Amino acid sequence: MAELKNTFSWSFSAAEDFSECRRRRYWAKYAMWGGWREDAAELQKTAYRLAKMENRFSILGNAVERAVMWALREKQAGRDAGVDGAYEAEARPYLNRCWSESKRELWRQSPKKFCCLKEHYYREFDSASENEAVGMIKSRAKTCVSHFIESVLPRISGIPREREVAVARIEGGDPESFLFEGVKVYAIPDHVYLDGEIMHIHDWKAGREKDSHYDQVALYALWANVRHGRAPESIRTHVEYLGAGRTATVAVTAERIERVKKTVRESVAEMTEYLVAGDRARNEPMPAEDWELTAEGGACRKCNFLELCRPELGSDG
């Protein structure tokens, strides 16, 4: 088997990390590479473990995504899809498994296979706050599924499955991507289908609303444009705020496509400055100390890689 190569790539989440803290991007993209091997250096292993780490909000989002897709498939099969049914079938088993694996520290055997929660790893919970977090996750998950069934499912359940557009998931290996000006760009929309001549792209959100979500679905529109040859006027993007029960449908225009292209170009150019000789084909990073730490101390406390930066942060970390 050919050895895996760490190739240069771009994604919306990677760009957000890079923008907020250059060092975080170094740990997540370069220091962790090869950390799955038994003969890897300890720094590689640690960075790899931290890169795979989840938190209570990320597993909430994952649980909601599983539950709403179960509800959609049930409805398409002609069966009733209730909130409790969706929660018990998908969300609860997933959440219980994640919590159990994390508390038992099974991730020490395989960070890729078993869940590690940041809150457990950094000892952020006491008994009371952990119980509160568990209750919050259950309540929010059910609220999100309820809003999906009430307001989203009636709009999309009538679309035949053969009209859905396949999207490669992380679980299947290499997730959905497209080439843009020679750069591999990852874009993984939650649900895509064709209704007549219109390609609809939906993104489920279990958390609060952010302006950046509109930039994210703009990237999905670019994916539809490049990967599937869709003209801007034939694309509709929908941000489904399941916690609030609100849908933001964002118009796609040629100008919007050009803006997101400009965003990707500028971000790629900035990332390239942190590579030896600016060579993306070689993709060798500059030394870690050249990747600046963020000046926002609050961001450090929320970061998976805090452990690796503590020696430099001192009392601030």
N, C-alpha and C positions, 0 to 999 in steps of 0.2 A: 504494500500500500504506500502510495506517495505521501511524503510528509506534508502536513498541513502548513500552509503559508499564511502569514498575517498580512493580508493585502489592504491597501488603503480603501476606505469606504466612507460614506456619509449617511447620516440619518438625522431626523429632527431631534431625537433625544440626545444623540452625540453632540450636535451643535449646541443644544441647551447646556449640556455639561461643560463643553469647551468654553462657552461664553461666560458661565458663572465661575468656573475655576479651571484654569489650564491644567493644573496638577491632577485634578480628578480625571480628566480625559487621559492623561498619561497612564495613571494606574489602571484605568478600565480598558484601555486599548492595547497598551504596550507592555507594562510591567507584568500583567497577568498572563501574557501569552506563554503557553507551555506549562502553566502551573498545574495542569492535570496529570503531568507525568510523574512517576515515582521518583525519578532522578532530578526533578526540578529543584532549583535553589529555594530556600525558605521564603525569600521575598516573593518569588513567583507564586508559590503555593498560597501564601497569605493574600496576595493581590487577587488571585483567581477566586479564592473562597469569598472574599469581600465583594468581588464583582458579581457573584451569583446571589448575593444576599437580597432578601425581600424585606418588606416592612408591612405593618398592619394595613396600610392603605393600598399597597400594591396587591396584596392577596384579596382584599375586598373587591378591587376592580376585576381581578381574575375570576373570583367566585361569581360575581354578577354576570360577567360575560358567559360563563358556562351555563348559568341558570337561564338567561334570556334566550340563548341559542337552543337549549332544551325545550323551552316553552314554544319557540317558533317551530321546531321540528314536530312537536306534539300537535300543534294546531294544523300544520300542513298535512299531517296524517289523519286529520279528522277527529282528534281527541281533545278533550278539554284540557287546558293548561292553566291550572290555578297557581297562586302564589306559593302556598305551602307545598304543593307538589313539586314545583320547580326548585324551591329551596332545599327540600329533603332529598330530591334526586341528584342534584349537582352541587349546590353551594355548600350545604352542610358537610357532606363527606370530604370535599376538597379542603374546607377550612379546618376541619378536625384533623385531617392528615397533616396539613402544614403545621398546625400548632403542636401536634404530638411529635412530629419529626424534629422540630426546632427545640422543644423543651428537652427531648432525649438526646439532643446533639448528634443525631445520626449523620448530619452533614460532615462530620469529621471523617466519616468513611468515604463519602462522595458528595462534594458540594453541588455537583450538577444534578445528582439523582434525588437528593433530599433537601427539604426546605430549611433555611436558616433565617430567622427573623432578626432584624437589627435590634429590636427591643430586647430580645433575649441575649443576643451576643454582647451588647454593651451594658447589660444589667440595668435597663431603663425602667423596668417594671418593679413595683412591690405588689403584694397580694391584692391590695385594693385597686390599684390602677390597672392591673392585668384583668381583673374581673370586669372593671368598667370598660376596658377595651374590647373584651369579648362581647359584652352586651351591645356596645356601639356597633360593632361589625355586623352582628346578627340583625339588629334593628335596621341599619342602613341597607343591608343586602335585601331584606324583605321589602323595604320601601322602594328601592330601585326596581325590583322585579314587578312589584305592584304597578308602578307607573308605566313600565314597559308593556305589561299585559293590557292596561287600560287605554293607553294612548298611542303606542307604537305598533303593537301587534296587529290591530285592525287595519293599519295602513300597508303592512308588508306581507301579511300571511297569505294573501291571495296570489302572490307571485309564484309561479311554478318553479320548482327547484332547477329545472333545466335552463331557466333564465338567470340563475345566479352565476356570478363570475368567480371562479376559483381564486383563492388567495392563499399562498403558501404560508404556513405558520412556523413559528420558532420550533415547536415541538417536532415538526417533521424534518428538521435539519436546517437547510439554508432557507431563511424566510424570504418573503416577497421582495423583489428588488427590480430596478431597471437601470440601464446605462444612460447617464447624462453627461455629455461632453467627455466621455472616456472614464468617468467616475461611477463606481457602483453605488447606487443610492437605494437604501432600504426604505420601504413604505408598506405598512401592513394595515390596511383598513379593516374594520371589523366585519362589515357586511356590504356586499356589492351585488347589484342585479341590474338587468335591463328591463325597462318598461317602455315598450314601443321603441322609439329611437333615442330615449334618454337613459344614460347610465347613472344610477343612483348610488351614492357612496355614503354609508352610515358609520359614525364613530360613537360607540357607547362611552359615556362618562359617568362614573359613580361618585365623583367628587364635585368640588365647587367649580364654578365657571371661571375661566381664565381667557384673557385675550389671545394667548398663544395657541389656544385650540383652533382658532380660525386660520392661523398660519399652518398648523398641522394638516387640516383638511385641504388647504391650498396645495400642499405637497401631494396629497392623494389625487387631486385634480391633475397635477402634472404627471403623476404615474399613469392615470387614465389616458392622458394626451399622448405620452411617449410610448407606453407599453401597448396600449390598445388602439391608438390612432384616433382617439375621440376628439372632435372639435370642442372648444370651450363651451359653446352654446348647447351642446348635447350632454353636459355633465351637471349633475346636481349634488351638492354636498350637504349633509345633515349632521349636525352635532346634537346627539341625543343626551340631554342632561337628565339622566334617569332619577337622580336624587330629588331634583326639583320638579320633575315632570314637565320639562320644557324642551322644545325642539328649536334649534337655530338652523334654519336653512339658508345657506350662503350661496349667492349667485356666483357663477364662474364666468369670467370674461377673459378675453385675450390679454387685457391689461393685467389682470390678476395672475395669469399664468406667467407673464413676463416678470412680474414682481417676484414671484417665488423662484424663478430661474436666477434672477439677480441675487437673491438671498443665498441660494446654494453656491453660486459662483464665488461670492465674496467670502462665505464661510470656508469653502474649500481652500481658497487662496490663503486665508489666515492660518488654517491648520497646516498647510504645506510649509509655512515659514518655520515650523517646529520640527521639520524633518531634515536630516543630514543632506546638505547640498540641494534642499528643496526637491528631492527626487521621490515622487509618489510611487514609481514603479519599484524602487528599492524599499521604500517605506521603513526606513530606519530612523527612530526618534532621536532627537537631541537628548543630552543627559537630563535626568529627572530635575535637577536644580534649575534648568533653563525653562521649565514649565512652571510659571508663577502660581503661587498660592493666592486664593481669593483674599480680598481685604475684608470680606464680610464674615465676621466671626460666627454669626448665627448659622450661616450655610455649613460651616465645618461641623457643628454639632448635629446636623441632620444628615451628614454624609457617611456613606458606607465605609469610606477609606480613612476615617478619622484616626484609626490606630496607626496607620503608616505615616501620618503627618504630625502626630503628637510631639516627636522629638524637636521639630522646628517650631511648632506652635507654643510650646512651653505651657505656661499657666493659662494661656488663652484657649487651649484645647481641652 
